[in-house]
Amino acid sequence: MTRVTSLAPLLERFFTDRLLRQREVSPHTIASYRDTFRLLLKFAHARLHTPPARLNFEAVDAPLVVAFLDHCETTRGVSVRSRNLRLTAIHSFFRYAAFEMPSHVAQIQRVPTFESSARVAKSDARLSPNRPLRS
């Protein structure tokens, strides 16, 4: 049985330890990832009726991520490229989570990936919730 894990401390460590200290990413990357998670947390709050501070890692599963990305594209009107940038931030977080919480690897592997050809067109970027996360 997997124990319930709060998302907030893990997300905080992702930003402070992984992105800032280990990876030393640019302020632009930090801002982009921050915006992605701000939107994801607002979406999860509306969808799950759970405030971000009480959201569990287990609640952020593949169906929620796919619904969030669809929401970004359809409701918010973002391009496929912007949607894929959001997905990149989410993948980065889940790769970090895989090392921090190996007991959740099955959930982490179900986070969708995207395939895209050289053209950036809506029909060329497809989400697949059944493909494993690439390292």
Buried (B, 14 or more C-beta within 10 A) or exposed (E): EEEEBEBBEBBEBBBEEBBEEEEEBEEEBEEBBEEBBEBBBEBBBEBBEBEBEEBBBEBBBBEBBBEBBEBBBEEEEBEBEBBBBBBBBBBBBBBBBBEBBEEBBEBBBBBBBBEEEEEEEEEEBBBEEEBEBEE
